[in-house]
Amino acid sequence: MEDRVAEIVSFIQQRYLWQFAPRTWDREENINGILDQASELLIGQEVSLDTPKENCFYADAKFFVNEIKSKFLWLNEMDNAQRKALINSTKAKMIEITITKSLNLEVDNPKY
């Protein structure tokens, strides 16, 4: 599972800018919002589209899921629990990389 998480994280880092919002809270909100909806889409659950923000996350998640389904064929071999675990681990790794271990001090500067 660790290798597959690394593949997905690498793919996100190469293709998507939503991970690099200017503030810590923005980054976390984007990563959680998009990957939570991606997880729901991957396991066939209904996603919440009650707010404009949820609609935005849905658009990014739908595009992301379509891309990873076509690129990573091993997703087809996973059951729903494994897919959910994959996305949760990916989310944790993305937060670690872009927030916890970020060397950009501006992301936490309240005056910026």
N, CA, C and O atoms as a GROMACS GRO file, in nm:
protein
  448
    1MET      N    1   0.083  -0.120   0.000
    1MET     CA    2   0.000   0.000   0.000
    1MET      C    3   0.087   0.126   0.000
    1MET      O    4   0.053   0.226  -0.062
    2GLU      N    5   0.200   0.119   0.069
    2GLU     CA    6   0.289   0.235   0.078
    2GLU      C    7   0.340   0.279  -0.059
    2GLU      O    8   0.350   0.399  -0.086
    3ASP      N    9   0.372   0.182  -0.144
    3ASP     CA   10   0.420   0.213  -0.280
    3ASP      C   11   0.310   0.280  -0.363
    3ASP      O   12   0.337   0.370  -0.442
    4ARG      N   13   0.188   0.234  -0.345
    4ARG     CA   14   0.076   0.290  -0.421
    4ARG      C   15   0.044   0.432  -0.374
    4ARG      O   16   0.011   0.518  -0.455
    5VAL      N   17   0.052   0.454  -0.244
    5VAL     CA   18   0.034   0.589  -0.192
    5VAL      C   19   0.140   0.681  -0.250
    5VAL      O   20   0.110   0.794  -0.291
    6ALA      N   21   0.263   0.635  -0.254
    6ALA     CA   22   0.373   0.715  -0.311
    6ALA      C   23   0.347   0.748  -0.458
    6ALA      O   24   0.377   0.859  -0.502
    7GLU      N   25   0.292   0.654  -0.532
    7GLU     CA   26   0.260   0.679  -0.673
    7GLU      C   27   0.154   0.787  -0.687
    7GLU      O   28   0.166   0.877  -0.771
    8ILE      N   29   0.050   0.779  -0.605
    8ILE     CA   30  -0.059   0.877  -0.611
    8ILE      C   31  -0.008   1.014  -0.568
    8ILE      O   32  -0.040   1.115  -0.630
    9VAL      N   33   0.070   1.018  -0.461
    9VAL     CA   34   0.126   1.146  -0.413
    9VAL      C   35   0.213   1.208  -0.521
    9VAL      O   36   0.202   1.328  -0.546
   10SER      N   37   0.298   1.132  -0.582
   10SER     CA   38   0.383   1.182  -0.689
   10SER      C   39   0.299   1.236  -0.804
   10SER      O   40   0.330   1.341  -0.861
   11PHE      N   41   0.194   1.166  -0.839
   11PHE     CA   42   0.104   1.209  -0.946
   11PHE      C   43   0.039   1.343  -0.910
   11PHE      O   44   0.033   1.433  -0.994
   12ILE      N   45  -0.008   1.357  -0.788
   12ILE     CA   46  -0.069   1.482  -0.743
   12ILE      C   47   0.033   1.595  -0.750
   12ILE      O   48   0.003   1.703  -0.800
   13GLN      N   49   0.152   1.570  -0.699
   13GLN     CA   50   0.255   1.674  -0.697
   13GLN      C   51   0.293   1.721  -0.837
   13GLN      O   52   0.326   1.838  -0.856
   14GLN      N   53   0.288   1.633  -0.934
   14GLN     CA   54   0.324   1.668  -1.070
   14GLN      C   55   0.212   1.740  -1.146
   14GLN      O   56   0.240   1.818  -1.236
   15ARG      N   57   0.085   1.713  -1.110
   15ARG     CA   58  -0.026   1.757  -1.194
   15ARG      C   59  -0.120   1.860  -1.135
   15ARG      O   60  -0.192   1.926  -1.211
   16TYR      N   61  -0.124   1.878  -1.005
   16TYR     CA   62  -0.229   1.961  -0.945
   16TYR      C   63  -0.173   2.074  -0.859
   16TYR      O   64  -0.079   2.055  -0.782
   17LEU      N   65  -0.233   2.190  -0.874
   17LEU     CA   66  -0.190   2.307  -0.798
   17LEU      C   67  -0.271   2.327  -0.670
   17LEU      O   68  -0.231   2.408  -0.586
   18TRP      N   69  -0.383   2.256  -0.652
   18TRP     CA   70  -0.465   2.278  -0.534
   18TRP      C   71  -0.394   2.245  -0.404
   18TRP      O   72  -0.439   2.285  -0.297
   19GLN      N   73  -0.286   2.174  -0.410
   19GLN     CA   74  -0.208   2.140  -0.291
   19GLN      C   75  -0.126   2.260  -0.242
   19GLN      O   76  -0.078   2.260  -0.129
   20PHE      N   77  -0.110   2.362  -0.327
   20PHE     CA   78  -0.022   2.474  -0.295
   20PHE      C   79  -0.097   2.604  -0.270
   20PHE      O   80  -0.052   2.710  -0.315
   21ALA      N   81  -0.208   2.599  -0.202
   21ALA     CA   82  -0.278   2.722  -0.164
   21ALA      C   83  -0.185   2.804  -0.074
   21ALA      O   84  -0.093   2.749  -0.015
   22PRO      N   85  -0.208   2.936  -0.064
   22PRO     CA   86  -0.111   3.021   0.005
   22PRO      C   87  -0.107   3.008   0.159
   22PRO      O   88  -0.010   3.051   0.220
   23ARG      N   89  -0.206   2.952   0.219
   23ARG     CA   90  -0.211   2.940   0.366
   23ARG      C   91  -0.228   2.795   0.408
   23ARG      O   92  -0.282   2.713   0.333
   24THR      N   93  -0.183   2.766   0.528
   24THR     CA   94  -0.195   2.631   0.582
   24THR      C   95  -0.340   2.584   0.581
   24THR      O   96  -0.370   2.474   0.536
   25TRP      N   97  -0.430   2.669   0.631
   25TRP     CA   98  -0.571   2.627   0.640
   25TRP      C   99  -0.630   2.604   0.501
   25TRP      O  100  -0.714   2.516   0.484
   26ASP      N  101  -0.587   2.684   0.401
   26ASP     CA  102  -0.633   2.663   0.263
   26ASP      C  103  -0.583   2.530   0.208
   26ASP      O  104  -0.658   2.455   0.145
   27ARG      N  105  -0.458   2.503   0.232
   27ARG     CA  106  -0.400   2.377   0.184
   27ARG      C  107  -0.474   2.258   0.244
   27ARG      O  108  -0.514   2.165   0.173
   28GLU      N  109  -0.491   2.263   0.374
   28GLU     CA  110  -0.558   2.152   0.442
   28GLU      C  111  -0.702   2.137   0.394
   28GLU      O  112  -0.750   2.025   0.372
   29GLU      N  113  -0.771   2.249   0.379
   29GLU     CA  114  -0.909   2.245   0.333
   29GLU      C  115  -0.919   2.187   0.192
   29GLU      O  116  -1.007   2.106   0.164
   30ASN      N  117  -0.829   2.228   0.103
   30ASN     CA  118  -0.829   2.176  -0.034
   30ASN      C  119  -0.796   2.027  -0.037
   30ASN      O  120  -0.866   1.949  -0.102
   31ILE      N  121  -0.693   1.989   0.033
   31ILE     CA  122  -0.653   1.848   0.033
   31ILE      C  123  -0.765   1.761   0.090
   31ILE      O  124  -0.802   1.660   0.030
   32ASN      N  125  -0.818   1.800   0.205
   32ASN     CA  126  -0.926   1.722   0.266
   32ASN      C  127  -1.052   1.723   0.180
   32ASN      O  128  -1.112   1.618   0.157
   33GLY      N  129  -1.091   1.840   0.132
   33GLY     CA  130  -1.214   1.850   0.054
   33GLY      C  131  -1.210   1.770  -0.075
   33GLY      O  132  -1.303   1.696  -0.105
   34ILE      N  133  -1.102   1.785  -0.150
   34ILE     CA  134  -1.091   1.716  -0.278
   34ILE      C  135  -1.071   1.566  -0.259
   34ILE      O  136  -1.137   1.485  -0.325
   35LEU      N  137  -0.982   1.528  -0.169
   35LEU     CA  138  -0.956   1.385  -0.151
   35LEU      C  139  -1.069   1.312  -0.079
   35LEU      O  140  -1.090   1.194  -0.102
   36ASP      N  141  -1.143   1.381   0.009
   36ASP     CA  142  -1.260   1.317   0.069
   36ASP      C  143  -1.365   1.287  -0.038
   36ASP      O  144  -1.424   1.179  -0.039
   37GLN      N  145  -1.387   1.383  -0.127
   37GLN     CA  146  -1.484   1.359  -0.233
   37GLN      C  147  -1.432   1.254  -0.333
   37GLN      O  148  -1.509   1.174  -0.385
   38ALA      N  149  -1.302   1.256  -0.358
   38ALA     CA  150  -1.243   1.154  -0.445
   38ALA      C  151  -1.265   1.015  -0.386
   38ALA      O  152  -1.296   0.920  -0.458
   39SER      N  153  -1.249   1.003  -0.256
   39SER     CA  154  -1.270   0.875  -0.189
   39SER      C  155  -1.414   0.828  -0.208
   39SER      O  156  -1.439   0.712  -0.238
   40GLU      N  157  -1.508   0.920  -0.190
   40GLU     CA  158  -1.649   0.885  -0.208
   40GLU      C  159  -1.678   0.844  -0.352
   40GLU      O  160  -1.752   0.748  -0.377
   41LEU      N  161  -1.621   0.917  -0.447
   41LEU     CA  162  -1.641   0.882  -0.587
   41LEU      C  163  -1.581   0.744  -0.620
   41LEU      O  164  -1.640   0.666  -0.693
   42LEU      N  165  -1.464   0.716  -0.565
   42LEU     CA  166  -1.397   0.588  -0.592
   42LEU      C  167  -1.475   0.468  -0.539
   42LEU      O  168  -1.467   0.359  -0.595
   43ILE      N  169  -1.551   0.488  -0.432
   43ILE     CA  170  -1.626   0.375  -0.376
   43ILE      C  171  -1.775   0.380  -0.412
   43ILE      O  172  -1.855   0.301  -0.362
   44GLY      N  173  -1.810   0.475  -0.499
   44GLY     CA  174  -1.946   0.479  -0.551
   44GLY      C  175  -2.049   0.542  -0.459
   44GLY      O  176  -2.168   0.516  -0.475
   45GLN      N  177  -2.006   0.623  -0.366
   45GLN     CA  178  -2.100   0.691  -0.277
   45GLN      C  179  -2.142   0.825  -0.337
   45GLN      O  180  -2.073   0.882  -0.421
   46GLU      N  181  -2.257   0.872  -0.292
   46GLU     CA  182  -2.304   1.005  -0.330
   46GLU      C  183  -2.218   1.109  -0.261
   46GLU      O  184  -2.180   1.092  -0.145
   47VAL      N  185  -2.188   1.217  -0.332
   47VAL     CA  186  -2.111   1.326  -0.272
   47VAL      C  187  -2.205   1.442  -0.242
   47VAL      O  188  -2.306   1.462  -0.310
   48SER      N  189  -2.170   1.518  -0.140
   48SER     CA  190  -2.250   1.634  -0.101
   48SER      C  191  -2.215   1.751  -0.191
   48SER      O  192  -2.098   1.786  -0.208
   49LEU      N  193  -2.318   1.813  -0.248
   49LEU     CA  194  -2.299   1.929  -0.335
   49LEU      C  195  -2.387   2.044  -0.288
   49LEU      O  196  -2.447   2.115  -0.369
   50ASP      N  197  -2.394   2.062  -0.156
   50ASP     CA  198  -2.484   2.162  -0.099
   50ASP      C  199  -2.429   2.304  -0.104
   50ASP      O  200  -2.506   2.400  -0.098
   51THR      N  201  -2.300   2.318  -0.115
   51THR     CA  202  -2.240   2.452  -0.112
   51THR      C  203  -2.153   2.474  -0.237
   51THR      O  204  -2.111   2.377  -0.301
   52PRO      N  205  -2.126   2.599  -0.270
   52PRO     CA  206  -2.036   2.625  -0.383
   52PRO      C  207  -1.897   2.562  -0.362
   52PRO      O  208  -1.836   2.514  -0.458
   53LYS      N  209  -1.849   2.563  -0.240
   53LYS     CA  210  -1.718   2.504  -0.211
   53LYS      C  211  -1.720   2.353  -0.238
   53LYS      O  212  -1.625   2.300  -0.296
   54GLU      N  213  -1.826   2.285  -0.198
   54GLU     CA  214  -1.838   2.142  -0.224
   54GLU      C  215  -1.845   2.115  -0.374
   54GLU      O  216  -1.791   2.015  -0.422
   55ASN      N  217  -1.910   2.201  -0.448
   55ASN     CA  218  -1.915   2.187  -0.594
   55ASN      C  219  -1.776   2.202  -0.655
   55ASN      O  220  -1.740   2.129  -0.748
   56CYS      N  221  -1.699   2.295  -0.603
   56CYS     CA  222  -1.562   2.315  -0.652
   56CYS      C  223  -1.476   2.192  -0.620
   56CYS      O  224  -1.403   2.144  -0.707
   57PHE      N  225  -1.485   2.143  -0.498
   57PHE     CA  226  -1.410   2.023  -0.461
   57PHE      C  227  -1.453   1.905  -0.548
   57PHE      O  228  -1.369   1.825  -0.590
   58TYR      N  229  -1.582   1.895  -0.576
   58TYR     CA  230  -1.634   1.786  -0.659
   58TYR      C  231  -1.573   1.791  -0.799
   58TYR      O  232  -1.532   1.688  -0.853
   59ALA      N  233  -1.568   1.910  -0.856
   59ALA     CA  234  -1.512   1.924  -0.992
   59ALA      C  235  -1.367   1.876  -0.995
   59ALA      O  236  -1.328   1.802  -1.086
   60ASP      N  237  -1.288   1.918  -0.898
   60ASP     CA  238  -1.148   1.875  -0.892
   60ASP      C  239  -1.137   1.725  -0.863
   60ASP      O  240  -1.054   1.656  -0.922
   61ALA      N  241  -1.221   1.676  -0.772
   61ALA     CA  242  -1.218   1.534  -0.736
   61ALA      C  243  -1.258   1.446  -0.853
   61ALA      O  244  -1.197   1.342  -0.876
   62LYS      N  245  -1.359   1.487  -0.926
   62LYS     CA  246  -1.407   1.407  -1.040
   62LYS      C  247  -1.297   1.395  -1.146
   62LYS      O  248  -1.271   1.287  -1.198
   63PHE      N  249  -1.233   1.506  -1.176
   63PHE     CA  250  -1.124   1.505  -1.273
   63PHE      C  251  -1.009   1.417  -1.224
   63PHE      O  252  -0.955   1.336  -1.299
   64PHE      N  253  -0.973   1.432  -1.096
   64PHE     CA  254  -0.865   1.354  -1.035
   64PHE      C  255  -0.896   1.204  -1.041
   64PHE      O  256  -0.811   1.125  -1.080
   65VAL      N  257  -1.016   1.167  -1.002
   65VAL     CA  258  -1.055   1.025  -1.001
   65VAL      C  259  -1.052   0.967  -1.143
   65VAL      O  260  -1.003   0.856  -1.164
   66ASN      N  261  -1.103   1.041  -1.239
   66ASN     CA  262  -1.099   0.992  -1.378
   66ASN      C  263  -0.956   0.969  -1.423
   66ASN      O  264  -0.928   0.869  -1.490
   67GLU      N  265  -0.867   1.058  -1.388
   67GLU     CA  266  -0.727   1.043  -1.428
   67GLU      C  267  -0.659   0.924  -1.359
   67GLU      O  268  -0.591   0.845  -1.424
   68ILE      N  269  -0.679   0.911  -1.228
   68ILE     CA  270  -0.609   0.802  -1.159
   68ILE      C  271  -0.668   0.666  -1.197
   68ILE      O  272  -0.596   0.565  -1.198
   69LYS      N  273  -0.796   0.662  -1.229
   69LYS     CA  274  -0.855   0.534  -1.274
   69LYS      C  275  -0.795   0.488  -1.406
   69LYS      O  276  -0.775   0.369  -1.428
   70SER      N  277  -0.766   0.583  -1.493
   70SER     CA  278  -0.709   0.544  -1.623
   70SER      C  279  -0.559   0.520  -1.614
   70SER      O  280  -0.504   0.440  -1.690
   71LYS      N  281  -0.491   0.589  -1.523
   71LYS     CA  282  -0.346   0.575  -1.512
   71LYS      C  283  -0.304   0.457  -1.424
   71LYS      O  284  -0.208   0.386  -1.455
   72PHE      N  285  -0.374   0.437  -1.314
   72PHE     CA  286  -0.337   0.333  -1.218
   72PHE      C  287  -0.440   0.219  -1.223
   72PHE      O  288  -0.536   0.217  -1.146
   73LEU      N  289  -0.418   0.127  -1.312
   73LEU     CA  290  -0.514   0.019  -1.334
   73LEU      C  291  -0.526  -0.073  -1.214
   73LEU      O  292  -0.626  -0.145  -1.201
   74TRP      N  293  -0.428  -0.072  -1.125
   74TRP     CA  294  -0.436  -0.154  -1.004
   74TRP      C  295  -0.550  -0.108  -0.913
   74TRP      O  296  -0.590  -0.183  -0.823
   75LEU      N  297  -0.603   0.012  -0.933
   75LEU     CA  298  -0.720   0.056  -0.855
   75LEU      C  299  -0.840  -0.036  -0.878
   75LEU      O  300  -0.921  -0.057  -0.788
   76ASN      N  301  -0.850  -0.091  -0.999
   76ASN     CA  302  -0.961  -0.180  -1.031
   76ASN      C  303  -0.957  -0.310  -0.951
   76ASN      O  304  -1.060  -0.375  -0.933
   77GLU      N  305  -0.840  -0.346  -0.903
   77GLU     CA  306  -0.824  -0.470  -0.826
   77GLU      C  307  -0.852  -0.450  -0.677
   77GLU      O  308  -0.861  -0.547  -0.602
   78MET      N  309  -0.866  -0.325  -0.636
   78MET     CA  310  -0.887  -0.295  -0.493
   78MET      C  311  -1.035  -0.295  -0.459
   78MET      O  312  -1.119  -0.257  -0.541
   79ASP      N  313  -1.066  -0.339  -0.337
   79ASP     CA  314  -1.204  -0.327  -0.291
   79ASP      C  315  -1.224  -0.187  -0.232
   79ASP      O  316  -1.130  -0.109  -0.221
   80ASN      N  317  -1.347  -0.156  -0.194
   80ASN     CA  318  -1.379  -0.022  -0.145
   80ASN      C  319  -1.302   0.016  -0.018
   80ASN      O  320  -1.262   0.131  -0.002
   81ALA      N  321  -1.283  -0.079   0.071
   81ALA     CA  322  -1.208  -0.050   0.194
   81ALA      C  323  -1.062  -0.015   0.161
   81ALA      O  324  -1.005   0.075   0.222
   82GLN      N  325  -1.004  -0.086   0.067
   82GLN     CA  326  -0.866  -0.058   0.027
   82GLN      C  327  -0.856   0.078  -0.043
   82GLN      O  328  -0.760   0.152  -0.021
   83ARG      N  329  -0.953   0.110  -0.125
   83ARG     CA  330  -0.953   0.241  -0.194
   83ARG      C  331  -0.964   0.354  -0.093
   83ARG      O  332  -0.893   0.454  -0.103
   84LYS      N  333  -1.052   0.337   0.003
   84LYS     CA  334  -1.069   0.439   0.106
   84LYS      C  335  -0.940   0.456   0.187
   84LYS      O  336  -0.899   0.568   0.217
   85ALA      N  337  -0.879   0.345   0.223
   85ALA     CA  338  -0.752   0.349   0.298
   85ALA      C  339  -0.642   0.415   0.214
   85ALA      O  340  -0.561   0.490   0.267
   86LEU      N  341  -0.640   0.387   0.085
   86LEU     CA  342  -0.542   0.448  -0.006
   86LEU      C  343  -0.557   0.600  -0.005
   86LEU      O  344  -0.458   0.673   0.007
   87ILE      N  345  -0.679   0.648  -0.019
   87ILE     CA  346  -0.701   0.793  -0.024
   87ILE      C  347  -0.672   0.856   0.112
   87ILE      O  348  -0.614   0.965   0.118
   88ASN      N  349  -0.710   0.791   0.221
   88ASN     CA  350  -0.680   0.845   0.354
   88ASN      C  351  -0.530   0.855   0.378
   88ASN      O  352  -0.482   0.953   0.435
   89SER      N  353  -0.457   0.754   0.336
   89SER     CA  354  -0.311   0.757   0.350
   89SER      C  355  -0.249   0.863   0.260
   89SER      O  356  -0.153   0.930   0.299
   90THR      N  357  -0.303   0.878   0.141
   90THR     CA  358  -0.256   0.982   0.048
   90THR      C  359  -0.280   1.120   0.108
   90THR      O  360  -0.194   1.207   0.102
   91LYS      N  361  -0.398   1.138   0.165
   91LYS     CA  362  -0.432   1.266   0.229
   91LYS      C  363  -0.333   1.297   0.342
   91LYS      O  364  -0.283   1.409   0.351
   92ALA      N  365  -0.306   1.200   0.425
   92ALA     CA  366  -0.212   1.219   0.537
   92ALA      C  367  -0.073   1.255   0.485
   92ALA      O  368  -0.006   1.341   0.541
   93LYS      N  369  -0.030   1.188   0.380
   93LYS     CA  370   0.103   1.215   0.323
   93LYS      C  371   0.109   1.354   0.260
   93LYS      O  372   0.209   1.424   0.273
   94MET      N  373   0.002   1.393   0.192
   94MET     CA  374  -0.001   1.527   0.131
   94MET      C  375   0.003   1.636   0.238
   94MET      O  376   0.070   1.738   0.220
   95ILE      N  377  -0.068   1.617   0.347
   95ILE     CA  378  -0.066   1.714   0.457
   95ILE      C  379   0.072   1.719   0.520
   95ILE      O  380   0.122   1.826   0.554
   96GLU      N  381   0.133   1.602   0.535
   96GLU     CA  382   0.269   1.598   0.590
   96GLU      C  383   0.366   1.677   0.501
   96GLU      O  384   0.446   1.757   0.551
   97ILE      N  385   0.358   1.656   0.372
   97ILE     CA  386   0.451   1.720   0.279
   97ILE      C  387   0.425   1.870   0.266
   97ILE      O  388   0.517   1.951   0.275
   98THR      N  389   0.300   1.907   0.245
   98THR     CA  390   0.269   2.046   0.211
   98THR      C  391   0.245   2.137   0.331
   98THR      O  392   0.248   2.259   0.318
   99ILE      N  393   0.222   2.078   0.447
   99ILE     CA  394   0.194   2.160   0.566
   99ILE      C  395   0.295   2.131   0.676
   99ILE      O  396   0.373   2.218   0.714
  100THR      N  397   0.293   2.010   0.729
  100THR     CA  398   0.376   1.975   0.844
  100THR      C  399   0.524   1.997   0.819
  100THR      O  400   0.594   2.053   0.903
  101LYS      N  401   0.572   1.952   0.703
  101LYS     CA  402   0.715   1.963   0.672
  101LYS      C  403   0.748   2.078   0.577
  101LYS      O  404   0.860   2.087   0.526
  102SER      N  405   0.652   2.164   0.554
  102SER     CA  406   0.676   2.275   0.462
  102SER      C  407   0.782   2.370   0.520
  102SER      O  408   0.778   2.404   0.638
  103LEU      N  409   0.874   2.411   0.436
  103LEU     CA  410   0.976   2.507   0.477
  103LEU      C  411   0.935   2.650   0.444
  103LEU      O  412   1.009   2.744   0.474
  104ASN      N  413   0.819   2.667   0.385
  104ASN     CA  414   0.767   2.798   0.351
  104ASN      C  415   0.702   2.860   0.474
  104ASN      O  416   0.591   2.823   0.511
  105LEU      N  417   0.771   2.953   0.538
  105LEU     CA  418   0.720   3.014   0.661
  105LEU      C  419   0.601   3.106   0.637
  105LEU      O  420   0.529   3.138   0.732
  106GLU      N  421   0.580   3.148   0.514
  106GLU     CA  422   0.468   3.236   0.484
  106GLU      C  423   0.332   3.168   0.499
  106GLU      O  424   0.232   3.237   0.520
  107VAL      N  425   0.326   3.036   0.489
  107VAL     CA  426   0.197   2.969   0.498
  107VAL      C  427   0.133   2.986   0.635
  107VAL      O  428   0.011   2.974   0.648
  108ASP      N  429   0.213   3.012   0.737
  108ASP     CA  430   0.159   3.030   0.872
  108ASP      C  431   0.168   3.174   0.922
  108ASP      O  432   0.138   3.201   1.039
  109ASN      N  433   0.209   3.266   0.836
  109ASN     CA  434   0.223   3.406   0.876
  109ASN      C  435   0.084   3.473   0.874
  109ASN      O  436   0.024   3.488   0.768
  110PRO      N  437   0.033   3.513   0.991
  110PRO     CA  438  -0.100   3.572   0.997
  110PRO      C  439  -0.108   3.712   0.936
  110PRO      O  440  -0.217   3.763   0.911
  111LYS      N  441   0.006   3.774   0.914
  111LYS     CA  442   0.007   3.910   0.859
  111LYS      C  443   0.018   3.914   0.707
  111LYS      O  444   0.011   4.021   0.647
  112TYR      N  445   0.034   3.800   0.647
  112TYR     CA  446   0.050   3.796   0.501
  112TYR      C  447  -0.083   3.791   0.432
  112TYR      O  448  -0.088   3.787   0.309
   0.00000   0.00000   0.00000
